[in-house]
């Protein structure tokens, strides 16, 4: 028994050591848990503090101006593009005096840089200024330039109203010299001998320039033999003098030739055949506040185009005045994503100069109504009515008869009529769009619509103003109504419509039935 005492003492000592170790471990664990709780609490407290600061900032931004100025603008990523190209597009950042103005200017600057079409991505970051300069910010603009400076496209296009096809292609060289320059070469050829070749150059707003530079040289040939017995060829140059968000000013110098290879043109068309010089200035004002251009459900849009021709001493220079208005308004109805769209367009074109009352308006500058374009999303002036073919209504005149090779007059065969166009044009439409009940259609954006439209053309030049009356003009309005299915895509809008002609006059080309309509906002 006496020999066992040392073992008992050892055992008790080891147990005491283990208990001490367990106690130390428990203390370490408790300290670790306390530290962990403290760190979690500190993180939570820091998160709450940051959230509180953000809430206070948002509250200040919404209630009062937060004074702030830009200390420095840092540009990154432009290995080829010179700094002045980017600086000219972001100049509004330097004049910002508050956080609200700076945020708005940064958004506008990013949009402008994207529109240059030479960068793949644009990022604008707002950072705090130096600590010794309170109420300042640094703006960091980081761009990624396009990997390939060359882009191109080619396609086959159809014009249902003219029953013609064309092959069109274009080639772009972007930022060749690092100044945001874009060189565009395009060409088109149609089976109806319609063709176009053009070369264009566009430059952004560089230092010392208050507007972008846009110039274009073109050769265009158009065939209107089926409708008005003439072919048109244009060779000229156009220069953009002003281009902003809402305003555009363009000068055009063109040598125009009108010919009639069929030798069947009516008397009014033959009077305008030959060559002329077109020296004109065109101003466009445009505002578009609609939520969508392909399917507008709220907002409004307005376009005004003013053009004056005859800016030159040449006696062959065409002298005319042309004015167009286009107004659109969309109202949401609140069910099935339905909306009412209203549109009114008007245009007038008249010659000017000595004896202008007896002179006709140049033929291509007159208004022609009727095509397969949809009036809902396209802006620009009076041009189309549902249910009427291309140049399908308005004043017309019989073509002349030809003597055949046998010397006989083919007067028994109707040669058709030439559409003459009009100097005064007015159109209006109402369109109700709505979602279809099938989920598959709704997800694809396919929807239905019902519409009604009306329009008219009248002659004013060439002494015809004496025969014009508002009462007669109102009584001769053509009109149509119908419904259809709309298939929107990323680039254009396709409509499959059933059109019912409510009113048309003799020699008009309106037809009740199925009609395909196309339009693009670009």
Protein Blocks (a to p, Z undefined) as FASTA:
>chain_A
ZZmmmmmmmmmmmmmmmmmmmmmmmmmmmmmmmmmmmmmmmmmmmmmmmmmmmmmmmmmm
mmoccddddfbdcdehilmbcfklmmmmmmmmmmpcbfklmmmmmmmmmmmmmmnopafb
dcdddddddfklghiacddddddddfblcdcdddddddfknopacdddddddehklonop
acdddddddfklpacddddddddddehiabdcddddddddddfklmnopacddddddddf
bdcfkbccdddddddddddfkopacfklmmmgccdddddddddddddfbfbfklccbdcd
dddddddehiafbfklccdddddddddddddehiahiacdddddddddddedehklmpcc
dfklpcceddjbdfklpghbafbdehiaehibccdddddddddfkopacklbcgbjadeb
jfbdcddddddddddfblklmmnopacdddddddddddfegolmmmgcfklmmmmpccdd
ddddddddfkbccdddddddfbdcehiacdeddddddddfZZ
